[in-house]
Amino acid sequence: MTRSKLFLSLLLAGTIGSVSAQSLKDAKAAIAEEKYDEAKGMLQNLVEKKAKDGENWFYLGQIHLINDKIDSASYAFNQGVTNAPKEKLNNVGLGIVDLMKGDKAAAETKFATAVSGLGRKDYLPLLYVGQAYIKAPEPDYTKAIEYLTQAKEKNQKDADILIALGDAYAGMGESSQAFVNYRDAEYLDPNLLAPKIGQALISRRAQAYDVVIESLTKLSGENPNYAPLYRELAETYYLSSLKAPEDDYREINQKALEFYQKYLSLTGDATVEAKTRYADFLVYSGNYAELKTVAEQLANMPGVDAKVYRYLGYIAYNQDKDYAKAAENMNILFEKVQPERLIPRDYLYAGLANLSAGDSTKGEQLLKQAVEKQTAEDNLETEIAETAFAKYQDGEVEEAVKIFRIPAAQDSSDYYYDANYFVGLGQYTKGSRLVSPAEGEEVTPELGAQKIAAAKPTLDEAIKSFGVVIATDKEDVKKKYLVNSLYYKGLSELALDGVMYDPENAKGLFVDSFTRLLQEVQNTELPETTVNSYIVDANNYLGYFFYLKGETEKAKAHFQETIKVSPEDEFAGQFVDQL
């Protein structure tokens, strides 16, 4: 065959110009640039044409993992094992699937199989096992370094090993070791951007966001078409917005959104999987208005992941305030999605939604699970507390108390004392209403006994919560809440003591709280009018109790203290005259 005829036959067969695009090397390059749909297309063609090449199946499985398609990934890896039993990488892939499902023991067994009997230069299974432990839902950086060090011993020239070692050390907080590995990777291949990005991200872990943004912005200026840079910028701006003053939060967060949209435009990926990853970013960054638009698009796309119920649930709760719909969507999510694919934030919003929709038991249980499952990046305790504060300010006090109970039960929480104070305040408010006589009711000891019995669990919780705040030795908490807590604890105890119904049999449950209140109130920074009202109330209640018990000198002294700050107080004035 002449050279021209050979060229023509290849052209007609569609192989000229497509061979390089169909190569594994180009598919891996597309993965590196996070052009996952493009890489997926290449790999699907490769496994059709070269099913006996196990590496093709492995990288196709990796794409499925990135798209959160664990079952599809498992299928690809199993096909790789079946078609190319000597290729070790697909056993690594099946181990990664086990890690994603939380089965560490099964993963370790498959990894051991994958790395046994490796040739002198066969290092890729070790590299990918190391990467698997870095990217696992619960990373194990020590094991990652163990495998990656073995890979490095077999191949000193692959920069990917050094980049992975940098990632592992960075995850452990060993910044200097991370930097050394990223730097060495850059020496091996100056054209690689991953080690340069890794060096920038070391500062992100230290919350030096301005430094990271400056480095990434410089890199993006030099490499304007490299999509991963813009995703990292998006994530950095989002994290930066969390630490920004309230006035700047929205502007910085908006930049995060714009950079993620730039990232999507560069990848050229408009698939349902890409939109789903975008929706995930919108969830984490709290951009619920944009999430609503994307979720509505996803809901109408064929083959959409069941995670769409996550987005619909979040929107119903945050945007539409339709708590029943939010609970419905979140409950469907929990039914349709495997537990290992749920994230801590799902438990948060499922809990809040069910709580607000009326299922307090389920809601509180889910919120507790959210706190147990959260990672350092999630910061769900802050969201729980802020939600509770917002509901309290909006007058939804009972809902707020239900939510505040979660951090109030965790003495390690940053909101432990705030939450206990507001649980106390909310329950005092509710309990005092329960114990008060209705208009027209005859005030008798019998009525009092009934009212107090009904209010006791609520007031007991108020007293217990205020007690937590009062018992602390933390100066900032005492400054913020001590005097108010003593006052409302005293009022809660006063309500339980039945003074208004059966004064002769009052036990003085409130005496200690009001006595200490009078000691502490002198050192508070509360407004003078508030301080004086506390002094008046405490002295009048104490004076009245001592009067009832026949301790007239103590009673008179307290009433005289009231007169000092409020000369026109009729209650104290009458008793002073009488005594």
C-alpha positions as a printed Julia matrix, in Angstrom:
579×3 Matrix{Float64}:
   0.0    0.0     0.0
   1.4    3.41   -0.9
   1.88   6.01    1.79
  -0.95   8.19    0.37
  -3.34   5.22    0.26
  -2.41   4.28    3.81
  -3.14   7.84    4.96
  -6.5    7.81    3.12
  -7.54   4.5     4.65
  -6.67   5.69    8.14
  -8.56   8.94    7.57
 -11.66   7.07    6.42
 -11.38   4.79    9.43
 -11.43   7.88   11.65
  -8.13   7.15   13.31
  -6.05  10.07   12.08
  -6.31  12.93   14.59
  -8.15  10.78   17.14
  -5.42   8.38   18.22
  -3.72  10.93   20.47
  -7.05  12.17   21.8
  -7.99   8.61   22.66
  -4.74   7.81   24.46
  -4.54   7.13   28.18
  -1.9    9.85   28.46
  -4.36  12.47   27.19
  -7.14  11.14   29.41
  -4.84  11.52   32.44
  -3.95  15.04   31.31
  -7.67  15.9    31.11
  -8.13  14.51   34.64
  -5.26  16.68   35.88
  -7.0   19.74   34.44
 -10.3   18.53   36.01
 -11.96  18.2    32.6
 -13.72  15.13   33.86
 -16.4   14.8    31.19
 -13.76  15.0    28.47
 -11.64  12.39   30.26
 -14.67  10.16   30.8
 -15.43  10.18   27.07
 -11.87   9.21   26.21
 -11.77   6.42   28.78
 -15.11   4.98   27.73
 -13.77   4.74   24.18
 -10.57   3.16   25.46
 -12.31   0.45   27.48
 -14.46  -0.39   24.46
 -11.46  -0.73   22.17
  -8.89  -1.99   24.68
 -10.87  -3.85   27.32
  -7.82  -5.95   28.22
  -5.89  -2.86   29.3
  -6.59  -2.72   33.04
  -5.32   0.83   33.47
  -8.15   2.16   31.29
 -10.72   0.62   33.64
  -8.9    2.0    36.68
  -8.92   5.6    35.48
 -12.53   5.32   34.35
 -13.37   4.14   37.86
 -11.52   7.18   39.23
 -13.78   9.45   37.18
 -16.85   7.71   38.64
 -15.48   8.26   42.16
 -14.97  11.96   41.43
 -18.6   12.09   40.26
 -19.68  10.33   43.47
 -20.89   7.3    41.49
 -19.56   4.61   43.81
 -21.5    1.74   42.23
 -20.3    2.7    38.75
 -16.74   2.94   40.04
 -17.02  -0.51   41.58
 -18.3   -1.9    38.28
 -15.38  -0.38   36.36
 -12.79  -1.72   38.8
 -14.35  -5.19   38.73
 -14.3   -5.12   34.95
 -10.63  -4.24   35.16
  -9.96  -7.19   37.46
 -11.88  -9.52   35.15
 -10.34  -8.34   31.89
  -6.8   -7.77   33.16
  -6.28  -9.89   36.3
  -2.56  -9.12   36.37
  -3.15  -5.36   36.61
  -2.91  -4.47   40.3
  -4.46  -1.0    40.05
  -8.07  -2.2    39.96
  -7.61  -3.94   43.31
  -6.51  -0.53   44.59
  -9.71   0.9    43.09
 -11.89  -1.68   44.85
 -10.07  -0.83   48.09
 -10.86   2.85   47.55
 -14.54   1.93   47.15
 -14.37   0.16   50.53
 -12.78   3.24   52.08
 -15.56   5.41   50.68
 -18.08   3.06   52.27
 -16.28   3.22   55.62
 -15.05  -0.4    55.54
 -11.38   0.15   56.4
 -10.61  -3.51   57.07
 -11.83  -4.6    53.63
  -9.9   -1.75   52.04
  -6.67  -2.76   53.76
  -7.12  -6.36   52.55
  -7.51  -5.24   48.94
  -4.61  -2.81   49.21
  -2.4   -5.58   50.58
  -3.33  -7.72   47.57
  -2.61  -4.84   45.21
   0.9   -4.14   46.51
   2.06  -7.73   47.02
   4.57  -9.16   44.6
   5.3   -5.86   42.87
   8.21  -5.71   40.48
  11.32  -3.69   41.24
  10.03  -0.65   39.34
   6.3   -1.2    39.8
   5.25   1.65   42.04
   1.86   2.94   40.8
  -0.26   0.77   43.16
   1.71   2.17   46.11
   1.18   5.73   44.84
  -2.56   5.3    44.44
  -3.0    3.56   47.8
  -1.2    6.51   49.39
  -3.45   8.97   47.58
  -6.49   6.94   48.63
  -5.65   7.37   52.32
  -5.23  11.13   51.8
  -8.59  11.52   50.03
 -10.53   9.08   52.26
 -13.58  10.38   54.19
 -11.43   9.88   57.3
  -7.88  10.52   56.06
  -5.02   8.44   57.44
  -1.94  10.5    56.63
   0.44   8.19   58.47
  -0.54   5.22   56.28
  -0.45   7.44   53.21
   3.16   8.41   53.94
   4.06   4.77   54.57
   2.86   3.72   51.1
   4.16   6.83   49.33
   7.61   6.39   50.85
   7.7    2.87   49.41
   6.64   4.28   46.03
   9.42   6.86   46.21
  11.98   4.14   46.93
  10.98   2.46   43.67
  10.86   5.64   41.59
  12.71   8.83   42.42
  11.64  10.57   39.22
   7.82  10.7    39.42
   6.76  14.13   40.67
   3.28  12.81   41.49
   4.76  10.83   44.4
   6.33  13.97   45.84
   3.13  15.96   45.36
   1.17  13.27   47.21
   3.76  13.26   50.01
   3.37  17.03   50.21
  -0.39  16.64   50.49
  -0.01  14.02   53.23
   2.4   16.09   55.31
   0.21  19.16   54.82
  -2.77  17.17   56.08
  -0.77  16.24   59.18
   0.1   19.89   59.75
   3.79  19.27   58.97
   4.17  22.39   56.84
   7.95  22.31   56.45
   7.95  18.68   55.25
   5.07  19.45   52.9
   6.96  22.41   51.44
  10.12  20.34   50.87
   8.19  17.7    48.92
   6.32  20.26   46.81
   9.6   22.05   46.11
  11.32  18.8    45.08
   8.4   17.96   42.78
   8.79  21.35   41.16
  12.5   20.72   40.62
  11.67  17.44   38.86
   9.16  19.09   36.53
   9.1   22.91   36.53
   6.05  22.87   34.24
   3.81  21.23   36.82
   1.34  23.52   38.56
   0.18  21.08   41.24
   3.27  21.54   43.5
   3.02  25.32   43.19
  -0.65  25.15   44.16
   0.24  22.8    47.03
   2.76  25.32   48.39
   0.12  28.05   48.29
  -2.41  25.87   50.09
  -0.05  25.32   53.03
  -0.83  28.9    54.03
  -4.56  28.23   53.61
  -4.4   25.61   56.32
  -2.88  28.32   58.52
  -5.81  30.61   57.59
  -3.44  33.06   55.91
  -6.01  33.57   53.17
  -4.58  36.82   51.81
  -1.26  35.09   51.17
  -2.98  32.18   49.4
  -5.14  34.47   47.26
  -2.08  36.48   46.23
  -0.18  33.3    45.23
  -3.1   31.73   43.37
  -3.95  34.98   41.62
  -0.36  35.25   40.39
  -0.45  31.66   39.14
  -3.77  32.19   37.38
  -2.35  35.26   35.64
   0.52  33.14   34.35
  -1.75  30.18   33.51
  -5.15  31.7    32.68
  -6.62  28.51   31.22
  -5.75  26.1    34.02
  -9.15  25.42   35.59
  -8.11  23.94   39.0
  -6.56  27.28   39.98
  -9.97  28.95   39.85
 -11.58  26.2    41.94
  -8.89  26.67   44.58
  -9.45  30.44   44.45
 -13.19  29.86   44.88
 -12.65  27.66   47.92
 -10.13  30.08   49.42
 -12.43  33.08   49.03
 -15.23  31.09   50.62
 -13.07  30.18   53.63
 -11.85  33.77   53.82
 -15.45  35.02   53.91
 -16.08  33.01   57.1
 -13.39  35.03   58.89
 -14.33  38.39   57.36
 -16.24  41.16   59.14
 -19.98  40.86   58.64
 -20.05  43.88   56.3
 -17.51  42.24   53.97
 -18.8   38.68   54.08
 -21.21  38.84   51.15
 -18.76  40.61   48.81
 -15.98  38.06   49.49
 -18.37  35.13   49.26
 -19.61  36.45   45.9
 -16.03  36.34   44.6
 -15.93  32.67   45.56
 -19.02  32.08   43.46
 -17.59  33.96   40.47
 -14.34  31.98   40.55
 -16.19  28.68   40.69
 -18.24  29.73   37.67
 -14.97  30.63   35.89
 -13.68  27.16   36.78
 -16.75  25.53   35.23
 -16.44  27.58   32.04
 -12.82  26.49   31.59
 -13.56  22.8    32.14
 -16.35  23.09   29.56
 -18.33  20.57   31.58
 -22.11  21.11   31.55
 -23.03  17.55   32.54
 -25.38  16.67   35.36
 -22.33  15.49   37.34
 -20.6   18.87   36.94
 -23.76  20.71   37.99
 -24.0   18.39   40.99
 -20.43  19.24   42.05
 -21.3   22.92   41.6
 -24.36  22.44   43.79
 -22.13  20.83   46.42
 -19.92  23.91   46.4
 -22.99  26.15   46.73
 -24.07  24.12   49.75
 -20.73  24.55   51.5
 -20.43  28.22   50.64
 -24.01  28.97   51.68
 -25.09  30.45   48.33
 -28.68  29.27   48.6
 -30.16  31.68   46.06
 -27.86  30.29   43.34
 -28.38  26.77   44.71
 -32.12  27.14   44.15
 -31.56  27.89   40.45
 -29.13  24.98   40.02
 -31.28  22.53   41.98
 -34.34  23.34   39.88
 -32.27  22.65   36.76
 -30.98  19.37   38.2
 -34.44  18.23   39.22
 -35.45  18.21   35.55
 -32.31  16.53   34.2
 -32.38  12.81   33.38
 -30.14  10.61   35.46
 -29.84  13.13   38.28
 -28.33  11.83   41.49
 -30.58  11.37   44.53
 -28.46  14.1    46.13
 -30.86  16.53   44.43
 -33.07  16.03   47.5
 -30.25  17.51   49.57
 -30.35  20.7    47.57
 -34.15  20.86   47.54
 -34.21  20.3    51.29
 -31.64  23.0    51.99
 -33.52  25.45   49.77
 -36.87  24.7    51.38
 -35.36  25.34   54.8
 -33.14  28.37   54.11
 -34.84  30.13   51.22
 -38.52  29.22   51.33
 -38.86  28.62   55.1
 -41.11  25.69   54.18
 -40.07  23.41   57.03
 -42.49  20.6    56.22
 -41.18  20.45   52.64
 -37.62  20.65   53.88
 -38.19  17.72   56.23
 -39.86  15.74   53.43
 -36.93  16.27   51.06
 -34.29  15.54   53.68
 -36.08  12.37   54.77
 -36.19  11.2    51.14
 -32.47  11.93   50.86
 -31.78   9.71   53.87
 -33.91   6.95   52.35
 -32.38   7.02   48.86
 -28.71   7.78   49.48
 -26.26   5.31   51.02
 -25.19   6.4    54.54
 -21.54   6.77   53.51
 -22.55   9.4    50.93
 -24.32  11.58   53.47
 -22.38  14.54   54.84
 -22.56  16.05   58.36
 -24.47  19.05   56.98
 -27.24  16.68   55.83
 -27.77  15.67   59.45
 -27.8   19.33   60.41
 -30.57  20.34   58.01
 -32.52  17.11   58.42
 -32.45  17.8    62.15
 -33.42  21.46   61.88
 -36.16  20.69   59.36
 -37.71  17.87   61.37
 -37.46  19.95   64.52
 -39.24  22.89   62.91
 -41.79  20.61   61.24
 -42.84  19.25   64.64
 -40.85  16.03   65.09
 -38.7   17.16   68.02
 -37.4   13.7    68.92
 -36.12  12.94   65.42
 -34.84  16.48   64.97
 -32.78  16.51   68.16
 -31.37  13.06   67.41
 -30.24  14.15   63.95
 -28.67  17.36   65.29
 -26.68  15.35   67.83
 -25.46  13.13   64.99
 -24.48  16.23   63.0
 -22.26  17.42   65.84
 -20.75  13.95   66.28
 -19.96  13.62   62.57
 -18.7   17.14   61.86
 -15.1   17.75   60.82
 -12.97  20.81   61.46
 -14.01  22.24   58.08
 -17.74  21.85   58.72
 -18.09  24.2    61.71
 -21.68  23.02   62.2
 -21.8   24.13   65.82
 -21.65  27.72   64.64
 -24.51  27.15   62.2
 -26.59  25.45   64.88
 -25.99  28.3    67.32
 -26.64  31.01   64.74
 -29.87  29.32   63.67
 -30.99  29.19   67.27
 -30.08  32.85   67.87
 -32.01  33.88   64.73
 -35.09  31.97   65.82
 -34.89  33.48   69.3
 -34.71  36.98   67.86
 -37.64  36.22   65.55
 -39.75  35.24   68.56
 -39.64  31.48   67.84
 -38.45  30.84   71.39
 -39.56  27.23   71.75
 -37.87  26.29   68.46
 -34.75  28.15   69.54
 -34.61  26.29   72.86
 -34.84  22.92   71.07
 -31.85  23.85   68.94
 -29.87  25.45   71.77
 -30.14  22.18   73.72
 -27.61  20.6    71.34
 -24.59  22.82   72.17
 -25.9   23.18   75.74
 -25.24  19.47   76.23
 -21.66  19.67   74.88
 -19.29  21.21   77.41
 -16.6   21.22   74.71
 -18.7   23.47   72.47
 -17.71  27.1    71.98
 -21.4   27.9    72.54
 -21.85  25.82   75.69
 -22.49  28.75   78.02
 -24.39  30.89   75.51
 -26.68  27.96   74.76
 -27.3   27.17   78.43
 -28.12  30.8    79.13
 -30.69  30.97   76.33
 -32.18  27.57   77.2
 -32.59  28.92   80.72
 -34.12  32.18   79.55
 -36.52  30.46   77.16
 -37.63  27.9    79.72
 -38.04  30.53   82.43
 -40.29  32.52   80.06
 -42.39  29.46   79.3
 -42.44  28.23   82.89
 -43.45  31.59   84.35
 -46.45  31.67   81.99
 -47.45  28.17   83.01
 -47.3   28.96   86.7
 -49.16  32.29   86.54
 -52.92  32.34   87.23
 -55.18  33.04   84.27
 -57.38  36.11   84.31
 -60.3   35.53   86.66
 -58.82  32.46   88.4
 -59.05  32.43   92.18
 -55.55  32.32   93.66
 -55.55  29.4    96.1
 -52.9   26.93   97.36
 -54.69  24.14   95.46
 -54.51  26.05   92.17
 -50.87  26.85   92.91
 -50.03  23.18   93.43
 -51.55  22.3    90.05
 -49.82  25.15   88.25
 -46.43  24.44   89.81
 -46.67  20.73   89.0
 -47.34  21.59   85.34
 -44.5   24.12   85.2
 -41.93  22.23   87.27
 -40.1   20.33   84.45
 -39.75  23.54   82.47
 -38.58  25.64   85.4
 -36.25  22.89   86.61
 -34.54  22.95   83.21
 -34.23  26.73   83.43
 -32.65  26.5    86.89
 -30.24  23.77   85.77
 -29.16  25.74   82.7
 -28.61  28.97   84.61
 -26.7   26.92   87.18
 -24.2   25.84   84.5
 -23.51  29.47   83.66
 -23.3   30.57   87.28
 -20.85  27.79   88.2
 -18.21  28.74   85.64
 -14.95  30.45   86.53
 -14.52  31.85   83.01
 -14.31  35.6    83.38
 -15.71  36.4    79.92
 -18.79  34.26   80.57
 -19.3   35.74   84.04
 -19.05  39.24   82.65
 -21.6   38.47   79.95
 -24.16  36.33   81.76
 -23.59  35.95   85.52
 -25.85  38.7    86.89
 -28.68  38.0    84.45
 -28.43  34.28   85.18
 -28.65  34.84   88.94
 -31.68  37.08   88.44
 -33.64  34.69   86.2
 -32.6   31.65   88.23
 -33.96  33.42   91.29
 -37.23  34.21   89.48
 -37.53  30.59   88.33
 -37.03  29.38   91.9
 -39.5   31.97   93.16
 -42.13  30.61   90.76
 -41.54  27.06   92.01
 -41.7   28.19   95.63
 -45.37  29.12   95.25
 -45.01  32.45   97.04
 -47.94  33.99   95.16
 -50.25  31.06   96.01
 -49.2   29.91   99.48
 -46.76  32.43  100.99
 -46.89  30.96  104.51
 -45.34  27.71  103.26
 -42.61  29.25  101.05
 -39.28  27.46  101.47
 -37.02  30.27  100.24
 -35.72  28.38   97.19
 -34.72  31.72   95.7
 -32.84  33.17   98.68
 -29.32  32.07   97.67
 -29.7   33.28   94.08
 -30.97  36.74   95.02
 -28.44  37.08   97.86
 -25.57  36.41   95.5
 -27.17  38.63   92.88
 -26.96  41.57   95.31
 -23.25  40.82   95.8
 -22.43  40.53   92.11
 -24.61  43.32   90.74
 -22.27  45.99   92.03
 -19.54  44.87   89.61
 -21.63  44.54   86.47
 -21.55  46.74   83.37
 -25.31  46.44   82.83
 -27.26  49.71   82.37
 -28.05  51.53   85.61
 -31.81  51.14   85.13
 -31.42  47.35   84.81
 -29.12  47.2    87.84
 -31.56  49.2    89.94
 -34.52  47.05   88.9
 -32.56  43.92   89.88
 -31.66  45.46   93.25
 -35.29  46.4    93.87
 -36.68  43.0    92.93
 -34.06  41.0    94.85
 -34.43  43.07   98.02
 -38.23  43.08   97.88
 -38.46  39.28   97.42
 -35.89  38.65  100.14
 -37.52  41.19  102.45
 -40.95  39.62  101.94
 -39.6   36.1   102.63
 -37.88  37.17  105.87
 -41.04  39.05  106.87
 -43.07  35.85  106.38
 -40.58  33.94  108.54
 -40.7   36.56  111.29
 -37.13  37.78  110.79
 -38.14  41.41  110.92
 -34.68  42.99  111.13
 -33.51  41.19  107.99
 -36.76  42.07  106.26
 -36.5   45.73  107.22
 -32.86  45.92  106.04
 -33.77  44.59  102.59
 -36.72  46.93  102.18
 -34.54  49.88  103.2
 -32.02  48.89  100.48
 -34.87  49.08   97.99
 -35.81  52.56   99.18
 -32.22  53.73   98.63
 -32.4   53.13   94.88
 -36.15  53.57   94.44
 -37.57  55.94   97.09
 -41.05  55.81   95.54
 -41.36  51.99   95.65
 -44.76  51.39   97.23
 -44.21  47.75   98.15
 -41.03  48.42  100.15
 -42.39  51.65  101.55
 -45.46  49.94  103.03
 -43.37  47.28  104.74
 -40.82  49.78  106.1
 -43.67  51.79  107.65
 -45.27  48.66  109.1
 -42.03  47.26  110.49
